[in-house]
């Protein structure tokens, strides 16, 4: 979802929900790390979330906003964006572009008691940087189901026991 803006509520193919689960009235509020610009991984997160038929979320990140000039203004803007979220998603590609700012976002999330879901490096077997791995509550593969399950577990403590059904025919 390009340009995912603050407080955007995305409704995907309905489904029944119970209280505490994400719904259009109670979406999971998430913040995806950024340095005031979108990149492929940032966009990919929202593509994965939107591919689900039963996930509602609210994005509190504002990568399209004008980047504050000085360091303290940048940090204050990030604090404002992270404060309302329930879970923070960390992108290693953003970390490689600006490790100091991503570490600030992760440390603020921890100080604000927000769980952190770190995404693995997309399309690579390179391990996550130690700083990310050490602060993450959960590391997630680039997979729609894995990402959504991790967000539900970390934001709402929901266990998502799912089973795949595989149909096949036995040869006679």
N, C-alpha and C positions, 0 to 999 in steps of 0.2 A: 504494500500500500504506500505508494509514493506520497510524501507530504503528510504523513500521519501526524495530525496536529493534536495539541493539548486537548484533553477531555473529549476525544473522539470516541463515540460508542459505536462499535461494529456489531451488528446483529447478523448472525449466520444462521442458516437453515434451522430453525427452531429445535425443539426437543423439550422434554419435560424436565423440570429442575425442582429440587427441594431447597429449603432455606439453607443458606451457607454456600450453596453452589453458585457458580457464575450464571447470571441471567441478564436480560436486557435491563432489568431494574437493579441488578446487583453485579455489575461486571467486575472482573478482576482488574485492578488498577496496576499497570506495569510501567516501568521506566526502562528504556533501552539506552545503554551508554552511547554517548555521541560527543563530538567536539564541534558542534554547531554546523555540521554538514552531514548529509546522508551519504552512505556508501552502499555497496552491493550487499554486504551482510545485514546492515540495518533494514534495507528494503526486503531482503529475504526473510527476516524474522516475521514481518507482517504478511508476506505471501504465505508462509507456513500457517500462521494463525488463521488467516482467512480461508485456507483450504479445508479447514475442519467444518463439520456440519453442526457442531454443538458447543462452540466456544465463544463467549462474550468477553470483551476486554475494553479497557479504557486506557489510552496511551497518554501518560503525563509528560513525556519527553517533548522537547521543542527544538529539534535540530535545525529547523528552517528559520528560527528567530535570529535576529541580529546578534552576533557574538559581542559580548561586552569587551571593552578595550583592556582594562587592567585586570590583574590576577584575582584580586579580592572580589571585584564585580562579577567575574566569571564564576567564582565559587559560590557567591550568593545566588546567582541565577540557577546554578545546578542544584543548590539546596532547595530552592523554591520548587523546582521541577520534581525532585526526588521525594520531598516531604509527603505528598498525598498518595504515593504509590504503596502497593502491598508487596511488591517483589521487583527486584532489579535484574535485568538481563545484561550480562557482560559479553561484549564482542571482542575477541582477541585482535581482530583487525584494527579496531579503534585503539586498543591498547598500544599496538605497534606504532600507530601514528602519533599518539600523545600519552605515554605511560603515566606521566605525573597527573594529568587531569583524570584519567580513568581510575588510578589509585585513589585520588581524592573522592571520586564518586563512590567507589567501593567502601572506603573508610567511613564516609558519611552514612552510607546505607547501613553499615554495621552499627555505627553509633546511634542511629535512629531505629535499630532493631528491625531492619528490613532484610529478608533473606535474599541471597544472591544465587542466581542460576547462571553459570558460565557456559557459553557455547564452545564446543571444540573448534579447532581451526577448520574452516570449510575446505573440503577437498584435499586435505593434507593429513599426514600421520605425525606431523610435528607436534610434540607435546605442548600443552599450555604453558605459558610462562609461570614460574613458581609463585610469583606474587598473586596471580589470579587464582591458581589452584589452592593456595593457602587460605584465601579469603572466601572462596565459593562454598556455599552450602551444598550445592549439587552441580555436577558437570554433566552437560547434556550433548548428545549427538545431534547433528543436523538432520532431524527427522521430525515431521509434523507431530506425530503421536508422542514421541519422547519429549518434545518441547512443551506441548500442552499438558501432558501428565506432570512434568516437573513444575510447571507454573501452578497447577492445581495443588500439588503436594506442598510446595513451599509457601504459597500465598494463603491457602485456606486449609491446609492439612487434610486434604481429601485424598484418600487412596483410590486409585482408578484401576481397579481390577478389571481387565478386559481380556477377552479370549477371542482368538481368530478362529473362524470356521473354515476349514479347507474341505472342499468337495472333490471327490475323485471317484472314478469307476474302476472296479476290479476287472481285469481281463478274464473272460471265461475260458 
